[in-house]
Amino acid sequence: MTMEAGLPLPTTIVAGYLGAGKTTLVNAILAGDHGLRIAVLVNDFGEIALDDSLIANRQGETIALANGCMCCSIGGDLWDAINRVLAMKPLPDRLVIETSGVADPEKIHRIALADPDLADAGIVSVADAVNLESLLSDPLHGATVAQQLRSASLVVVTKTDLIGDGALTHALDRIAAIAPGRTIALSGSGKAPAELALEAPPAADIASTSVKAGPMRILPGDHRAAYATWAWSGEEAVDVGRLKAFLATDDCGIWRIKGTLRERDGKWLTVHRAGTQIVISGSGDDAGPARIVAIGAAERFCGEEIERRWQGILVQP
């Protein structure tokens, strides 16, 4: 397929065993206040119980939402479904593929990313804290659930409000043993960390993840405030040297940061940091105002210090 503006399209795989909570997460992604036009490919519309107030129209295999998002049935051919998304005008900002409950997400990931018009935006595996131990111990289901965890770049542990702290700790230890080095987010009371799922690191990163460093756990005390964010928007420009020094620091708990910023001379930059990977490139975006958003584990994130340092980066254009 011919490359066009907006390609390659960032693609996230959402996996998880039957009943783990994939649909809740996908619903949260579709309904989220993220400003993105998201296309979700699902196996069966019957599993996506969307709020009727969000639905703009239904046309055949596609449900269009009022916020610009949409979901579409995969049907029998994943590549055919992907091609339908890539043919959309305008192209969506993000593609999310929900696998079946018994699928190996790594295989889906390889199939999808064989298309050069798609970019790796991670594998999110949803794990049910209540039933995880019994599933892993079951000879019929255990290997599938373990593979779903191993394939993940982000594990979302659901139903954490339904078990005690001891059982939750055991579940987290089991996940860390099967998939060391993965980011783990907790979700309870029917809430799903949609924003965090959209910020999942590329699945390719898991091959080089340092086991020695241990898993990056997002463990809020109340099992709700799993992550924290900081954002800035304004007319000021940035000092690029100070910006690079700020992005290279790792003592404020920043996991992901992205934005569109203006240099002193009026040129625009796009900035991305995921883990230790930093990319600064030119941008044609001159709509203003400049903006940047950071996200990180709530227990380590220091928004006040980020704000203090950021003020030292700003200059008058």
C-alpha positions in Angstrom: 0.0 0.0 0.0 1.3 3.5 -0.8 2.5 5.5 2.1 0.6 8.7 3.0 0.6 11.4 5.6 -0.1 9.8 9.0 1.5 6.5 8.2 2.8 4.3 9.7 -0.2 4.0 11.9 0.6 3.3 15.6 -1.0 -0.1 16.4 -1.8 -1.5 19.9 -2.7 -5.1 20.5 -5.1 -5.8 23.4 -5.1 -9.3 24.7 -6.3 -11.3 27.7 -8.1 -14.4 28.6 -11.9 -14.8 28.4 -13.6 -12.6 31.0 -10.4 -10.7 32.0 -11.8 -7.3 31.1 -10.6 -6.6 27.6 -14.0 -5.2 26.6 -14.0 -2.8 29.6 -10.6 -1.5 28.5 -11.6 -1.2 24.8 -14.7 0.7 25.9 -12.6 3.1 28.0 -10.3 3.7 25.1 -13.1 4.4 22.7 -14.9 6.8 25.1 -11.7 8.4 26.5 -11.1 12.2 26.4 -7.8 11.8 24.5 -8.6 13.8 21.4 -7.5 10.9 19.1 -9.4 9.3 16.3 -9.1 5.7 17.2 -10.1 2.7 15.1 -10.7 -0.6 17.1 -10.8 -3.9 15.3 -12.8 -6.5 17.4 -13.7 -10.1 16.8 -17.4 -9.7 17.7 -19.5 -6.6 18.1 -21.6 -8.5 20.6 -18.7 -8.1 23.1 -18.6 -4.3 22.8 -21.4 -2.8 24.8 -21.0 0.9 23.8 -22.9 3.7 25.4 -25.7 4.6 22.9 -25.0 8.3 23.5 -21.6 7.8 21.9 -22.8 6.1 18.7 -23.2 8.3 15.7 -24.2 5.6 13.3 -24.0 1.9 12.4 -23.1 0.9 8.9 -22.6 -2.8 8.2 -19.5 -4.0 10.0 -18.6 -0.6 11.4 -19.9 1.5 14.3 -18.9 5.2 14.1 -18.8 7.2 17.4 -19.5 10.9 17.8 -16.0 11.6 19.0 -14.4 10.4 15.8 -13.5 6.9 17.0 -14.9 3.8 15.5 -15.0 0.0 15.9 -15.1 -2.5 13.1 -15.5 -6.3 13.0 -12.4 -8.3 12.1 -14.5 -11.0 10.5 -12.5 -13.8 9.0 -9.4 -11.9 7.7 -7.3 -9.7 9.9 -5.3 -8.2 7.0 -8.6 -7.4 5.1 -9.8 -5.6 8.2 -6.5 -3.7 8.5 -6.7 -2.7 4.9 -10.1 -1.3 5.4 -8.8 0.9 8.2 -5.8 2.0 6.2 -8.1 3.1 3.4 -10.1 5.4 5.6 -10.1 9.1 4.8 -8.9 10.7 6.9 -6.7 8.0 8.4 -7.3 7.4 12.2 -4.6 8.5 14.7 -4.4 5.0 16.3 -5.4 1.4 15.6 -6.3 -0.9 18.4 -6.7 -4.6 17.7 -8.6 -6.7 20.3 -7.7 -10.4 20.1 -9.9 -13.3 21.0 -9.6 -14.5 24.6 -7.6 -17.6 23.6 -5.3 -15.9 21.1 -1.5 -15.6 21.3 -1.1 -11.9 21.0 2.5 -12.2 19.8 1.3 -14.0 16.7 -1.3 -11.3 16.0 1.4 -8.7 16.6 3.7 -10.4 14.0 0.9 -10.6 11.5 -0.2 -7.0 11.9 3.3 -5.5 12.0 4.2 -7.3 8.8 2.3 -4.5 7.1 4.8 -1.6 6.7 2.0 0.9 7.1 1.6 0.0 10.8 3.9 0.9 13.6 4.4 -1.0 16.9 2.6 0.7 19.8 2.7 -2.2 22.2 0.8 -5.3 23.4 -1.5 -4.8 26.4 -2.5 -8.0 28.2 -5.4 -7.9 30.6 -5.1 -10.3 33.6 -7.9 -11.1 36.0 -6.6 -10.9 39.5 -9.4 -13.0 40.9 -8.9 -16.0 38.6 -5.3 -15.7 37.5 -3.9 -18.3 39.8 -6.5 -20.9 38.9 -6.1 -20.2 35.2 -2.3 -20.5 35.4 -2.6 -23.8 37.3 -5.1 -25.3 34.8 -3.5 -27.6 32.3 -6.0 -26.5 29.6 -5.6 -22.8 30.1 -2.3 -22.2 31.9 0.0 -22.1 28.8 -2.2 -19.7 27.0 -2.5 -17.2 29.9 1.2 -17.4 30.5 2.0 -16.7 26.9 -0.4 -13.7 26.9 1.6 -12.3 29.9 5.0 -13.0 28.3 4.0 -11.2 25.1 2.9 -8.1 26.9 4.7 -4.8 27.1 2.0 -3.6 29.6 0.0 -5.9 31.9 -3.3 -4.4 33.2 -4.4 -6.4 36.3 -8.2 -6.1 36.7 -10.6 -6.8 39.6 -8.1 -5.7 42.1 -10.8 -4.4 44.4 -12.3 -7.9 44.7 -9.4 -9.6 46.4 -7.3 -8.9 49.5 -3.8 -7.4 49.6 -2.2 -10.7 50.2 -3.8 -12.3 47.2 -3.1 -9.3 45.0 0.6 -9.4 46.0 0.7 -13.1 45.1 -0.9 -12.4 41.7 1.6 -9.6 41.0 4.5 -11.9 42.0 3.2 -14.6 39.6 3.1 -12.1 36.8 6.6 -10.7 37.6 8.0 -14.3 37.5 6.4 -15.1 34.2 7.0 -11.7 32.5 9.9 -10.0 34.3 10.5 -6.4 33.6 7.0 -5.6 32.3 5.0 -2.6 33.4 2.1 -3.6 35.6 -1.0 -1.3 36.0 -3.8 -2.0 38.5 -7.5 -1.6 37.7 -10.4 -2.0 40.0 -14.1 -1.0 40.4 -14.7 -1.4 36.7 -12.2 1.4 35.9 -9.7 0.8 33.1 -6.5 2.8 32.5 -7.2 3.7 28.9 -4.6 6.5 28.7 -1.9 4.3 30.1 -2.9 1.6 27.5 -2.4 4.1 24.7 1.0 4.9 26.1 2.2 1.3 26.3 5.9 0.9 25.2 6.5 -0.9 21.9 6.3 -4.7 22.2 9.7 -4.9 20.6 11.2 -3.4 23.7 10.4 -6.4 25.8 13.2 -8.4 24.2 15.7 -6.0 25.6 14.1 -5.3 28.9 16.6 -5.7 31.7 15.4 -8.4 34.1 18.0 -7.2 36.6 16.1 -3.9 36.9 13.0 -5.8 37.9 9.4 -5.1 36.9 8.3 -1.4 36.9 5.2 -1.8 39.0 2.5 0.9 39.2 1.2 0.1 42.7 -1.1 2.9 44.1 -2.0 2.4 47.8 -5.7 2.6 47.0 -5.5 0.6 43.8 -7.1 3.5 41.8 -4.6 6.3 41.2 -2.3 4.0 39.2 -0.5 6.8 37.3 -0.1 10.5 37.4 0.3 13.1 34.6 1.7 16.6 34.1 0.9 18.8 31.2 1.8 22.3 29.9 0.5 24.4 27.1 1.5 28.0 26.2 3.0 30.5 23.8 6.6 30.4 25.1 9.5 28.8 23.2 12.0 26.4 24.6 15.7 26.4 24.9 16.6 23.2 23.1 19.8 22.5 25.1 18.0 22.7 28.4 15.1 20.7 26.9 17.5 17.8 26.0 19.0 17.9 29.5 15.5 17.7 31.1 14.5 14.8 28.9 17.6 12.9 29.9 16.8 13.1 33.6 15.2 10.1 35.3 14.6 11.3 38.9 11.1 12.7 38.4 9.4 9.4 37.7 8.6 10.2 34.0 7.9 7.1 31.9 6.6 8.7 28.8 6.6 12.3 27.6 5.4 13.8 24.3 4.6 17.1 22.8 4.9 19.7 20.1 7.1 22.7 21.0 8.4 25.9 19.5 12.1 26.8 19.3 13.5 30.4 19.8 13.6 30.9 16.0 9.9 29.9 15.6 10.6 26.4 14.2 8.5 23.6 15.7 9.7 20.4 17.2 8.0 17.1 18.1 9.3 15.5 21.3 8.9 11.8 22.3 10.4 10.0 25.2 9.6 6.4 26.1 11.7 4.9 28.9 15.3 5.9 28.0 14.5 6.4 24.3 14.4 10.1 23.3 13.5 11.4 19.8 13.4 15.1 18.9 12.5 15.9 15.3 11.2 18.8 13.2 7.5 19.3 12.9 5.2 21.0 10.4 2.7 21.8 13.2 2.5 25.6 13.5 -1.1 25.8 14.8 0.0 26.5 18.4 -0.1 26.8 21.3 2.9 24.6 22.2 2.0 21.6 24.4 3.6 18.7 26.2 2.3 15.9 28.4 4.2 13.6 30.8 3.0 10.4 32.4 4.5 8.1 35.1 3.9 5.8 38.0 2.0 7.7 40.7 4.3 6.5 43.5 7.4 8.0 41.8 6.0 10.8 39.8 6.8 14.4 41.0 4.7 16.9 39.1 5.8 19.8 41.2 9.5 19.2 40.4 8.7 18.7 36.7 6.9 22.0 36.7 9.8 23.8 38.4 12.3 22.4 35.9 10.1 23.1 33.0 9.8 26.8 33.8 13.6 27.0 33.5 13.4 25.6 29.9 10.9 28.2 28.7 12.1 31.4 26.9 10.4 34.2 25.0 10.3 33.5 21.3 
